[in-house]
């Protein structure tokens, strides 16, 4: 059986198209598990309407009873999922026809592959960059310099793979977990998401642990998912800025912070804080342009 795991947060605008795009039947059966993290009844009401409608299907909904981080919500859903396959899916997506079936067929033919990710597109069908290398200290320093934002054509960090081809199958370090299909035994072997990464870099850490355990992670361009980027996190830009910097620092502390590089961690920590404050200030100016004239 395949378990599709969706974590919602104020996703009432997107959840119905997402659910409608899921395949009705796949070999072994499909269960849908939704962890509603919004502490609101609106998304749950829409899901209830969907279940009673012409496309109706049984959906297991786990309501939020307290504020819960994204990683913690995923882990709650993982405990509820019963499938041999787990598909982590964002609520702001529409799964393309045959996408899930194609990814499962590929993983069945390649037992050394532990996870697979599709090509992501915008609503016009244009491909979105979605695969990255594991970042290092140099990548962090370049990001904090601001150069990639000022001159993206010249200073795109290597870890963001600006030269990656989106038209061929390839092994990757870390695909965007907007849609990520995993074998259940891989999840059982490496463990759930690390909840020290509440919002960002939990998927980077997870993929690194999967790769370290010896599994391949594969990008499959023939499978396609439409994605509305930042539908939830962009509503709260200051939380997004802080959590992204916090996640990056914690990732480096966990995976890079040993040996000769360890003395760099306090310096990196302060740089991340300063950069987050500067970015928050710049964002505030952009949101309130009239006050700065």
Backbone as a ProteinNet text record, in pm:
[ID]
protein_1_A
[PRIMARY]
XXXXXXXXXXXXXXXXXXXXXXXXXXXXXXXXXXXXXXXXXXXXXXXXXXXXXXXXXXXXXXXXXXXXXXXXXXXXXXXXXXXXXXXXXXXXXXXXXXXXXXXXXXXXXXXXXXXXXXXXXXXXXXXXXXXXXXXXXXXXXXXXXXXXXXXXXXXXXXXXXXXXXXXXXXXXXXXXXXXXXXXXXXXXXXXXXXXXXXXXXXXXXXXXXXXXXXXXXXXXXXXXXXXXXXXXXXXXXXXXXXXXXXXXXXXXXXXXXXXXXXXXXXXXXXXXXXXXXXXXXXXXXXXXXXXXX
[TERTIARY]
83.8	0	87.9	37.5	107	36.4	113.3	59.1	102.8	6.6	35	18	125.5	126.2	132	31.1	20	10.9	96.2	88.5	32.8	-79.5	-142.5	-117.4	-109.4	-102.7	-168.5	-288.3	-365.1	-370.5	-408.4	-401.2	-537.5	-634.9	-770.1	-781.1	-691.2	-697.9	-648.9	-566.3	-496.9	-534.7	-592.8	-603.9	-696.6	-806.5	-898.5	-836.2	-769.9	-701.1	-594.4	-526.1	-424.6	-487.6	-593.2	-658.3	-719.2	-774.9	-837.2	-736.4	-608.2	-505.9	-449.5	-480.3	-422.8	-488.1	-411	-469.5	-567.6	-674.9	-774.8	-727.6	-657.5	-609	-467.2	-384.9	-251.2	-233.7	-154.1	-131.6	-96.9	-179	-157.7	-246.6	-307.7	-398.6	-330.1	-411.4	-361.9	-438	-364.6	-427.3	-374.5	-459.1	-421.2	-429.8	-320.6	-314.4	-281.5	-367.3	-348	-329.4	-215.8	-192.7	-222.3	-331.2	-370	-303	-208.5	-124.2	-167.6	-288.7	-327.7	-408.6	-444.5	-527.9	-656.3	-712.7	-833	-918.9	-1049.7	-1140.2	-1167	-1118.4	-1157	-1103	-975.2	-918.4	-985.5	-1008.3	-1072.3	-1214.4	-1285.7	-1420.9	-1418.2	-1320.2	-1308.4	-1276.4	-1191.5	-1159.3	-1284.9	-1363.1	-1488.2	-1582.2	-1590.4	-1673.2	-1622.6	-1491.5	-1432.2	-1466.7	-1458.5	-1486.5	-1631.5	-1720.4	-1862.7	-1901	-1810.8	-1840.6	-1825.4	-1841.7	-1835.2	-1698.6	-1593.3	-1459.3	-1423.8	-1521.2	-1497.7	-1412.5	-1326.2	-1242.8	-1214.5	-1183	-1153.8	-1018	-1014.8	-891.6	-877.7	-763.8	-738.3	-684.5	-759.1	-720.4	-677.5	-557.4	-507.1	-509.9	-604.4	-616.6	-506.8	-468.1	-372	-441	-389.2	-444.5	-352.8	-232.9	-135.7	-39.6	28.7	126.5	231.8	259.7	350.7	437.3	566.9	654.8	625.4	675	653.7	715	839.7	905.3	827.2	778.6	700.8	570	508.1	383.9	408.6	519.1	554.1	572.6	644.3	669.3	540.7	448.3	317.9	246.1	253.1	190.6	258.2	391.8	463.7	418.7	392.4	346.6	207.4	129	-7.6	-12.9	85.2	83.8	110.9	39.8	52.3	115.7	147.9	194.6	339.8	373.4	512.5	587.9	512.1	568	509.7	592.8	547.7	574.4	470.9	487.8	458.7	563.1	547.7	509.9	396.7	342.7	296.9	336	290.1	144.8	71.1	-70.1	-88.8	16.9	7.7	58.9	19	63.7	-53.7	-27.1	-118.5	-33.1	-63	16.2	-22.6	77.3	51.2	2.6	-62.2	-116.9	-4.8	-21.4	74.2	201.9	210.9	334.7	371.5	277.8	306.1	336.8	258.8	280.3	418.7	460	590.5	703.7	696.4	803.2	811.5	696.4	697.3	754.5	716.9	773.2	924.9	975.6	1120.8	1188.2	1135.3	1197.1	1187.5	1080.5	1070.4	1175.4	1207.6	1308.9	1451.4	1466.2	1599.6	1600.7	1619.2	1609.8	1716.5	1822.9	1925.8	1884.5	1777.3	1727.1	1626.8	1649.9	1562.6	1455	1472.6	1376.3	1380.2	1268.8	1259.1	1178.6	1211.3	1140.9	1108	993.4	954.3	1008.7	982.8	1009.6	898	933.6	835.7	817.2	692.9	663.6	575.1	571.6	474.7	342.3	244.6	111.8	107.3	215	222.9	302.1	344.8	419	568.4	616.5	760.3	831.5	944.5	1015.4	1073.8	1068.6	1124.5	1251.6	1355.4	1474.2	1437.6	1473.6	1426	1528.3	1650.1	1751.2	1876.2	1936.4	2054.2	2157	2280.7	2383.4	2372.9	2440.4	2445.3	2534.2	2487	2564.3	2678.3	2778.2	2891.7	2914.6	3025.1	3056	3071.1	3137.9	3155	3021.9	2930.1	2796.7	2727	2739.9	2677.3	2734.5	2866.7	2930.8	2889	2880	2836.4	2692.1	2604.9	2465.3	2456.8	2533.6	2525.4	2587.4	2671.3	2730.2	2627.3	2517.1	2415.3	2440.3	2556.6	2590.7	2494.9	2450.6	2357.2	2226.2	2184.5	2061	2084.4	2202.8	2233.1	2270.7	2349.6	2394.9	2378.2	2254.1	2231.4	2297.7	2314.7	2375.4	2523.6	2588.6	2732.7	2766.9	2676.7	2713.2	2614.9	2551.7	2464.5	2549.7	2519.3	2601.9	2602.2	2715.2	2731	2628.3	2590	2499.5	2359.4	2325.4	2194.1	2191.4	2303.1	2311.1	2249.1	2300.4	2241.6	2255.7	2352	2374	2303.1	2216.8	2152.6	2051.3	2056.1	1963.1	1834.9	1723.6	1593.7	1524.1	1598	1535.9	1589.1	1664.5	1716.7	1720.1	1710.6	1717.7	1857.6	1864.7	1995.5	1987.1	2097	2110.5	2138	2073.3	2090.2	2111.3	2166.3	2181.1	2047.7	1987.7	1869.2	1767	1664.4	1553.8	1459.8	1391	1293.6	1186	1155	1062.3	917.1	889.1	750.9	678.1	749.9	699.7	819	817.9	928.9	872.3	902.7	855.8	967.8	937.1	1037.5	987.4	1080.4	1047.5	1027.1	930.1	905.7	1027.1	1092.8	1205.6	1322.9	1330.4	1432.3	1402.3	1276.8	1236.3	1262.6	1228.8	1251.7	1400.3	1484.7	1628.5	1695.6	1660.9	1730.5	1658.8	1533.7	1459	1377.6	1290	1203.7	1281.6	1211.3	1274.8	1330	1441.2	1501.6	1425.7	1358.5	1273.1	1351.1	1483.9	1564.5	1564.8	1510	1492.5	1342	1283.3	1136.7	1071.8	1133.2	1066.8	1154.8	1280.5	1371.6	1488.2	1542.7	1659.7	1630.7	1506	1474.1	1484.2	1443.7	1453.5	1598.4	1680.2	1821.9	1891.2	1865.6	1922.6	1874.3	1746.2	1687.4	1752.9	1765.3	1827.2	1973.8	2042.7	2183.1	2194.7	2104.3	2106.4	2072.5	1982.1	1948.4	2068.8	2134.9	2253	2366.3	2386.7	2491.8	2467.2	2338.8	2303.7	2321.5	2360.6	2392.4	2284.6	2175.2	2066.2	2084.4	2040.9	2035.7	1907.9	1916.4	1799.8	1796.9	1682.9	1678.9	1578.3	1620.3	1532.5	1475.4	1340.9	1272.7	1191	1245.7	1175.4	1046.9	1029.8	907.5	786.6	813.5	706.5	699.1	579.3	564.6	462	495	405.2	403.7	284.6	269.5	276.7	352.2	378.7	364.3	288.7	279.7	378.8	494.6	602	567.3	598.5	586.6	444.6	347	207.2	179.2	248.9	227	330.6	459.2	563.1	572.8	536.6	547.2	445	346.1	250.3	313	418.7	484.3	633.7	668.9	805.4	912.6	881	983.7	1014.6	911.4	933.7	1012.7	980.1	1052.3	1200.6	1231.6	1371.6	1445.6	1386.6	1454.9	1473.5	1367.4	1375.7	1472.5	1480.6	1572.7	1717.5	1748.8	1884.3	1914.7	1816.9	1835.2	1859.3	1780.7	1796.1	1931.1	1977.2	2106.9	2219.2	2213.9	2319	2316.5	2197.9	2189.2	2235.2	2208.1	2254.8	2407.4	2469.9	2615.8	2672.9	2607.9	2655.9	2651.7	2548.5	2531.3	2624.9	2640.1	2709.6	2849.3	2877.2	3006.1	3090.1	3023.7	3089.2	3176.6	3280.9	3374.5	3514.8	3614.6	3751.9	3795	3864.8	3922.3	3815.7	3695.8	3592.5	3514.8	3525.2	3443.3	3463.6	3586.6	3601.8	3526.8	3487.7	3413.8	3267.8	3214.7	3071	3022.3	3090.4	3041.3	3039.3	3141.6	3145.9	3029.3	3005.6	2893.3	2760.7	2749.2	2625.9	2594.1	2694	2672.3	2644.8	2712.5	2686.5	2543.8	2495.4	2357.5	2259	2285	2195.3	2194	2313.1	2322.5	2253.5	2278.3	2216.9	2065.4	2014.8	1869.4	1808.6	1875.5	1823.7	1822.4	1930.4	1937.5	1831.1	1812.1	1710	1569.9	1547.9	1417	1391.7	1495.8	1480.8	1451.8	1523.9	1499.2	1358.2	1312.8	1177	1073.5	1096.1	1002.9	995.7	1110.5	1110.6	1031.9	1044.9	972.6	822.3	783.8	641.2	576	657.1	604.7	683.5	675.1	757.4	725.9	599.4	561	625.7	660.2	717.2	863.4	924.1	1066.9	1094.5	987.5	1005.9	1039.1
-119.4	0	125.2	232.9	360.7	460.2	524.4	627.6	763.5	850.4	988.2	1073.6	1138.3	1216.5	1364.7	1438.9	1582.8	1656.6	1755.1	1842.7	1976.1	2017.3	2142.9	2251.1	2374.8	2491.6	2607.2	2639.9	2745.3	2717.8	2595.8	2548.5	2539.6	2613.7	2601.1	2638	2722.6	2762.5	2652.5	2561.1	2466.9	2320.1	2286.8	2146.1	2067.9	2128.9	2053.4	2017.3	2111.1	2069.9	1963.4	1973.3	1872.5	1734.8	1724.7	1595.8	1541	1630.3	1585.8	1527.8	1569.5	1523.1	1386	1334.9	1207.3	1091.1	988.4	873	799	751.7	679.4	540.9	475.5	340.4	325.5	261.6	220.1	79.8	-0.1	-137.9	-141.7	-212.1	-220.4	-128.1	-28.5	62.2	191.4	296.7	428.2	474.3	514.1	581.3	723.7	816.9	957.3	997.1	1049.1	1092.8	1241.8	1322.9	1467.6	1508.3	1571.7	1630.4	1778.9	1823.4	1964.2	2042.1	2126.9	2197.3	2341.6	2375.7	2516.4	2559	2465.1	2495.7	2567.7	2527	2587.2	2477	2500.5	2398	2413.1	2520.9	2548.3	2443.8	2410.9	2310.2	2175.9	2142.5	2013.9	2008.5	2121.4	2124.3	2100.3	2157.9	2136.7	1991.1	1930.9	1789.1	1703.1	1737.6	1665.1	1678.2	1797.8	1818.6	1734.6	1727.8	1648.1	1500.5	1450.9	1308.7	1274.2	1370.6	1345	1371.6	1428.6	1466.6	1351.5	1381.8	1276.6	1209.7	1282.8	1222.8	1163	1152.4	1118.2	994.6	1003	891.2	909.9	804.3	812.3	878.1	977.7	1048.6	1051.1	1008.9	1013.1	1151.2	1225	1361.2	1361.7	1412.3	1427.7	1576	1621.6	1765.2	1816.6	1943.9	2007.4	2049.4	2004.7	2044.1	2140.2	2159.9	2250.7	2292.5	2407.3	2446.5	2337.6	2301.1	2190.7	2229.6	2203.2	2235.5	2143.1	2183.6	2101.2	1962.9	1958.1	1828.7	1740.2	1799	1722	1673.3	1756	1715	1599.9	1606.3	1495.6	1367.4	1376.5	1256.7	1200.2	1288.1	1241.2	1164.3	1217.4	1149.2	1017.6	1014.1	890	777	811.9	708.5	658.1	741.5	701.4	625.4	647.8	585.5	435	357.6	212.1	152	235.5	184.2	140	56	17.7	128	223.7	340.1	465	566.2	692.9	802.1	874.8	988.6	1116.7	1190.3	1319.3	1421.8	1489.1	1576.8	1708	1820.4	1951.1	1973.9	2048.2	2073.3	2170.2	2243.9	2341.8	2282.1	2157.6	2085.5	2023.1	1989	1905.2	1796.7	1674.4	1563.2	1534	1526	1497.7	1355.6	1334.4	1202.9	1098.3	991	882	905.9	1020	1056.2	954.2	926.2	836.7	695.5	649	515.1	502.4	606.3	603.3	594.2	674.1	673.1	537.7	478.7	348.8	241.1	245.3	147	159	281.2	299.9	242.2	273	223.3	71.2	14.3	-132.1	-196.6	-129.6	-182.9	-156.4	-65.1	-27.6	-35.6	-153.9	-172.4	-97.4	-50.7	25.4	171.6	214.5	351	355.2	445.2	452.9	558	656	765.2	821.1	881.5	941.2	1069.5	1162.5	1290.2	1324.5	1389.9	1425.1	1562.2	1596.6	1732.3	1823.7	1937.9	2036.3	2142.8	2187	2292.4	2398.2	2517.3	2617.5	2590.6	2679.5	2652.8	2666.3	2718.6	2726.8	2611.5	2517.7	2402.5	2424.6	2542.1	2568.7	2497	2429.7	2356.5	2449.6	2405.4	2480.8	2412	2488.7	2425.1	2360	2233.4	2162.4	2066.8	2062.2	1969.3	2046.4	2002.1	2070.4	1970.3	2018.4	1942.9	1973.2	1894.9	1926.3	2049.1	2150.5	2274.1	2261.1	2347.9	2352.6	2492.9	2513	2642.4	2749.8	2718.7	2817.9	2862.9	2768.3	2804.5	2899	2872.3	2957.3	3098.9	3108.6	3240.6	3318.5	3249.7	3317.2	3364.6	3281.2	3321.2	3444.9	3445.5	3556.7	3684.8	3673.8	3794.5	3878.4	3816.3	3887.2	3891.1	3845.2	3851	3770.5	3651	3576.8	3651	3736.7	3812.8	3934.6	3993.1	4111	4074.6	3967.7	3924.4	3772.9	3726.6	3581.3	3511.2	3580.8	3516.5	3488.9	3562.5	3547	3473.7	3479.5	3430.4	3327.2	3249.7	3143.5	3037.8	3006.6	2909.3	2772.5	2704.3	2573.9	2473.7	2483.7	2384.7	2392.5	2506.6	2518.8	2463.1	2410.5	2338	2414.9	2536	2613.7	2547	2453.5	2387.4	2252.3	2220.2	2088.9	2076.9	1964.7	1941	1876.3	1936.9	1891.2	1797.7	1750.6	1666.9	1524.5	1483.8	1347.5	1292.3	1161.4	1094	1111.9	1142.4	1163.1	1134.9	1084.9	1075.8	1215.7	1250.3	1382.9	1367.8	1472.9	1473.7	1500.6	1612.9	1656.6	1720.6	1644.9	1706.2	1776	1873.9	1944	1845.1	1845.5	1745.4	1783.4	1875.6	1906.1	1779.5	1693.2	1559.3	1465.3	1376.9	1284.6	1147.2	1048.8	912.4	831.6	765.9	688.3	547	454.3	321	327.9	254.5	255.5	202.2	102.8	46	143.7	238.7	343.2	436	475.9	560.7	488.7	360	283.7	273.6	266.8	249.5	377.8	492.4	617.6	698.7	663.4	735.6	849.1	911.3	1018.8	1148.4	1254.3	1385.3	1429.7	1500.7	1555.8	1682.7	1680.9	1792.6	1913.3	1904.5	2023.8	2117.8	2070.2	2153.2	2174.6	2273.7	2284.2	2307.9	2394.7	2433.9	2413.1	2452.5	2441.1	2348.3	2288.1	2200	2064.9	2038.4	1903.7	1802.5	1845	1753.2	1735.6	1843.2	1832	1731.8	1745.9	1653.5	1510.8	1496	1362.7	1296.3	1372.8	1316.2	1281.9	1362.7	1332	1201.2	1178.8	1053.5	935.1	955.5	847.6	814	917.1	893.5	830.2	875.3	819.5	671.9	633.4	492.7	405.8	467.7	389.2	383.2	458.3	456	564.5	537.4	639.6	722.2	850.1	936.8	983.6	963.1	977.9	1085	1171	1269.4	1209.1	1212.1	1148.2	1252.4	1305.9	1413.5	1370.8	1239.6	1193.4	1202.1	1208.9	1231.5	1381.1	1436.4	1581.3	1620.4	1726.7	1780.5	1932.8	1990	2135.8	2188.9	2296.5	2344.8	2496.6	2541.8	2684.7	2711.9	2768.4	2781.7	2881.7	2841.3	2933.1	2968.6	2885.9	2920.5	2940.5	2867.6	2880	2971.3	2943.5	3015.5	3161	3196.9	3335.9	3426	3366.9	3448	3508	3449.3	3495	3514.3	3622.7	3637.3	3644.2	3703	3716.3	3581.6	3499.5	3363.9	3284.2	3301.3	3230.8	3266.1	3394.8	3438.2	3378.5	3390.5	3341.5	3189.6	3117.7	2971.8	2920.1	2988.2	2942.2	2959.1	3071.9	3092.8	2996.3	2977.4	2884.4	2742.9	2700.9	2566.2	2545.8	2645.7	2636.2	2620.6	2702.2	2694	2559	2511.1	2382.3	2267.5	2278.8	2175.5	2172.2	2288.5	2293	2243.8	2279.6	2234.4	2083	2022.6	1877.8	1801.2	1848.6	1768.4	1818.8	1945.9	2002.6	2040.1	2056.3	2114.1	2017.5	1967.1	1879	1905.3	1861.7	1876.2	2020.4	2053.9	2187.2	2294.8	2257.1	2358	2397.2	2320.2	2347.7	2488.5	2541.5	2679	2784	2750.8	2845.9	2860.6	2763.3	2761.9	2886.2	2932	3054.3	3174.5	3186.7	3297	3286	3164.6	3144.2	3175.3	3136.9	3164.2	3312.3	3394.4	3539.6	3595.2	3544.4	3591.3	3559.8	3441.7	3405.9	3500.5	3534	3624.2	3762.7	3815.5	3948.3	3949.8	3847.2	3840.8	3831.7	3753.2	3741.4	3875.6	3950.5	4081.9	4177.5	4178.1	4266.5	4231.5	4102.7	4060.8	4094.7	4080.8	4116.1	4265.7	4346.7	4491	4529.1	4466.8	4493.6	4451.7	4338.3	4292	4388.8	4439.5	4535.8	4662.5	4708.9	4827.7	4801.1	4679.2	4646.2	4637.4	4589.8	4578.3	4712.6	4809.4	4941.5	5049.5	5052.3	5147.2	5292.2	5323.3	5463.5	5525	5445	5498.5	5534.7	5495.1	5518.8	5628.5	5698.7	5803.4	5935.2
0	0	0	-60.7	-67.5	23.6	110.2	198.7	147.6	117	79	204.3	246.8	370.1	336	377.7	350.6	484	502.9	620.1	573.7	631.2	591.1	695.4	645.7	733.9	659.7	701	634	483.4	451.7	313.3	246.6	298	245.9	98.1	48.3	-92.3	-186	-136.9	-223.8	-202.3	-87.3	-50.5	-144.1	-192.6	-277.4	-412.7	-483.5	-606.8	-582.5	-468.9	-436.5	-422	-342.9	-320.7	-449.5	-533.4	-657.9	-755.4	-742	-835.9	-800.5	-682.6	-640.1	-714.6	-747.5	-818.1	-728.6	-789.8	-712.4	-673.2	-764.5	-736	-788.7	-712.1	-751.8	-697.7	-764.9	-721.6	-573.4	-496	-351.6	-272.5	-339.6	-270.9	-228.6	-209	-168.9	-45.2	58.6	171.9	177.1	218.6	230.1	376.1	428.3	567.8	568.7	628	635.4	780.8	807.8	940.2	926.8	987.8	977.4	1089.1	1052.2	1149	1169.6	1124.8	1123.8	1245.9	1332.5	1449.5	1407.2	1296.3	1242	1183.9	1179.8	1128.6	978.8	915.1	776.5	679.8	690.6	601.2	623.5	750.8	781.1	725.2	728.1	672.1	521.7	454.3	310.1	278.3	360.1	339.1	358.7	460.1	481.7	363.6	304.7	186.1	69.9	54.1	-53.7	-36.4	85.3	109.2	78.4	96.1	70	-74.7	-155.4	-292.5	-389.2	-520.2	-623.3	-632.9	-594.9	-596.7	-461.6	-375.6	-236.6	-214.1	-117.3	-75.3	72.4	137.9	280.1	301.7	388.3	421.6	573.5	620	763.5	799.8	881.8	919.6	1066.2	1089.6	1226.3	1258	1340.3	1365.5	1457.2	1435.8	1525.7	1653.9	1764.7	1893.9	1968.6	1912.9	1972.1	1861.8	1878.6	1775.9	1758.5	1635.4	1606.6	1487.1	1495.6	1384.2	1266.8	1148.7	1030.2	1049.2	1098.4	1116.1	1213.4	1321.3	1419.1	1357.9	1271.8	1206.6	1109.6	1035.6	946.2	1025.5	1136.6	1217.8	1276	1313.2	1360.3	1249.6	1128.3	1015.2	981.4	991.8	962.6	1054.9	1179.4	1274.7	1239.2	1172.4	1136.3	1003.7	916.4	784	794.2	712.7	718.5	593.7	494.1	366.8	365.7	267	242.7	169.2	113.9	45.6	111	129.6	187.1	85	46.6	-43	35.6	67.1	134	28.1	47.5	-56.3	4.8	-57.5	-11.7	-48.4	33.8	3	-113.3	-149.6	-257.8	-388.9	-414.9	-534	-608.2	-734	-811.7	-876.3	-843.8	-895.6	-1040.1	-1128	-1268.2	-1289.8	-1402.8	-1435.2	-1441.6	-1368.4	-1370.3	-1291.5	-1222.9	-1153.1	-1045.6	-957.7	-845.6	-895.4	-993.2	-1046.8	-1111.1	-1184	-1250.2	-1147.4	-1041.8	-941.5	-871.1	-842.4	-775.3	-866.7	-994.8	-1088.3	-1094.8	-1096.2	-1102.4	-977.7	-860.7	-737.4	-728.1	-779.2	-777.7	-868.6	-978.7	-1070.4	-1021.5	-926.6	-878.3	-725	-671.1	-525.7	-447.5	-513	-442.3	-421.3	-487.4	-472.4	-357.7	-264.3	-147.3	-157.5	-245.9	-257.7	-398.9	-439.8	-572.3	-564.8	-654.4	-659.4	-803.9	-828	-964.5	-1005.3	-1128.9	-1177.5	-1126.6	-1071.9	-1026.8	-1134.2	-1152.5	-1249.8	-1185.9	-1248.1	-1205.3	-1276.1	-1256.7	-1312.9	-1464.6	-1523.9	-1670.1	-1728.9	-1643.5	-1690.7	-1703.7	-1661.5	-1668.1	-1554.2	-1583.2	-1477.5	-1372.6	-1247.7	-1135.9	-1087.4	-1052.4	-994	-861.5	-844.7	-726.1	-667.2	-723.6	-673.7	-632.1	-522.7	-470.4	-420.5	-410.2	-340.1	-191.5	-110.5	31.6	50.7	123.6	136.9	237	220.8	311.8	362.7	431.6	492.2	384.8	275.1	168.4	112.2	97.5	48.1	144.5	273.7	373.8	369.8	359.2	355.6	231.4	118.2	-3.6	8.9	65.5	85.1	174.1	283.3	378.5	325.2	222.2	163.2	88.2	48.1	-28.3	-177.5	-221.1	-363.9	-452.5	-409	-495.5	-520.2	-427.5	-446.8	-536.4	-526.6	-606.9	-749.6	-767.1	-898.7	-912	-923.6	-927.3	-1044.9	-1156.7	-1272.9	-1252.4	-1163.2	-1142.1	-1013.9	-915.4	-783.3	-728.7	-814.8	-765.5	-695.3	-568.8	-495.7	-563.4	-553.9	-617.1	-566.2	-437.9	-380.2	-441.6	-505	-567.3	-709.5	-755.9	-883.2	-999.4	-1029.4	-1139.6	-1275.5	-1288.2	-1416	-1425.7	-1328.9	-1326.4	-1439.9	-1511.3	-1621.2	-1569.1	-1604.2	-1556.7	-1655.4	-1756.2	-1858.7	-1859.6	-1756.6	-1755.1	-1613	-1603.4	-1474.3	-1416.4	-1287.4	-1225.4	-1075.9	-1021.3	-876.7	-821.9	-711.3	-652.1	-501.6	-441.7	-296.2	-229.7	-269.4	-197.3	-290.9	-331.1	-404.4	-307	-355.4	-271.8	-227	-97.7	-43.1	-62.9	-154.7	-191	-234.1	-306	-336.5	-330.3	-235	-215.3	-180.5	-264.1	-241.6	-177.4	-65.3	6.8	33.6	36.5	84.9	236.3	285.6	430.1	506.5	450.5	522.9	529.9	435.8	444.5	561.8	574.2	687.3	818.3	825.1	948.2	980	874.6	896.6	942.5	881.2	913.4	1020.6	1049.5	1150.1	1090.8	1169.3	1120.3	1100.7	1066	1054.1	1189.3	1185.9	1306.8	1344.1	1458.6	1496.9	1547	1548.6	1575.1	1455.1	1341.9	1222.4	1205.2	1271.5	1275.5	1139.9	1055.8	931.7	808.9	815	702	734.2	630.1	635.5	701	740.8	789.5	675.4	553.2	439.1	393.3	405.8	369.9	462.2	590.9	689.7	665.2	636.3	613.2	492.8	382.7	261.9	287.2	364.6	392.7	469.8	564.7	640.3	550.2	455.1	361	273.7	220.7	136.8	217.8	341	425.9	454.1	462.3	486.7	362.1	249.5	129.7	23.8	42	-55.2	-160	-282.1	-385.9	-369.2	-410	-422.8	-567.2	-635	-781	-822.2	-914.3	-976.6	-1103.9	-1117.9	-1230.8	-1307.3	-1417.4	-1489	-1557.9	-1583.5	-1647.9	-1554.3	-1424.7	-1327	-1299.8	-1293.4	-1284.6	-1178.5	-1103.4	-1001.1	-1014	-1022.5	-1025.7	-882.4	-864.5	-728.9	-721.3	-619.5	-588.7	-476.7	-509.5	-411.5	-303	-175.7	-62.9	-25.7	-63.3	-37.3	111.3	197.7	341.7	406.3	383.5	458	416.5	291.8	249.7	316.7	382.8	456.7	582	630	752.4	722.8	651.1	599.9	708.2	822.2	925.5	991.6	1010.3	1061	958.7	831.3	724.3	727.6	739.2	739.7	858.9	976.4	1096.6	1091.8	1056.2	1055.8	948.7	835	731.1	776.3	840.1	891.4	1005.9	1092.1	1203.6	1151.9	1052.9	998.8	932.7	857.2	790	893.2	999	1101.7	1172.7	1206.6	1276.4	1187	1057	964.6	962.4	950	948.6	1080.7	1191.6	1323.1	1334.2	1277.6	1289.5	1197	1073.8	972.7	937.1	963.2	923.7	1044.8	1159.5	1276.5	1353.2	1291.7	1359.9	1306	1378.9	1333	1322	1212.9	1196	1181.3	1136.2	1110.9	1235.6	1341.4	1459.6	1516	1522	1573.8	1492.1	1367.7	1285.3	1327.4	1401.9	1429.7	1504.9	1612.2	1677.2	1583.5	1498.2	1402.9	1305	1253	1161.9	1229.9	1357.1	1430	1434.9	1468.5	1473.4	1334.7	1233.4	1097.9	1054.2	1089.4	1056	1124.8	1252	1325	1260.9	1232.6	1171.9	1036	955.8	823.1	832.8	928.1	944.9	982.1	1071.9	1112.7	993.8	914.5	798	695	671.3	574.8	623.6	754	809.5	795	820.2	803.7	660.4	565.9	425.3	384.7	433.6	402.9	456.4	579.2	637.8	552.7	502.4	415.1	287.2	231.4	109.3	131.6	252.8	284.3	315	358.6	396.1	322.5	189.9	113.1	141.6	170.6	193.2	314.1	413.5	536.8	519.4	405.8	388.1	284.8	240.6	142.4	211.6
[MASK]
+++++++++++++++++++++++++++++++++++++++++++++++++++++++++++++++++++++++++++++++++++++++++++++++++++++++++++++++++++++++++++++++++++++++++++++++++++++++++++++++++++++++++++++++++++++++++++++++++++++++++++++++++++++++++++++++++++++++++++++++++++++++++++++++++++++++++++++++++++++++++++++++++++++

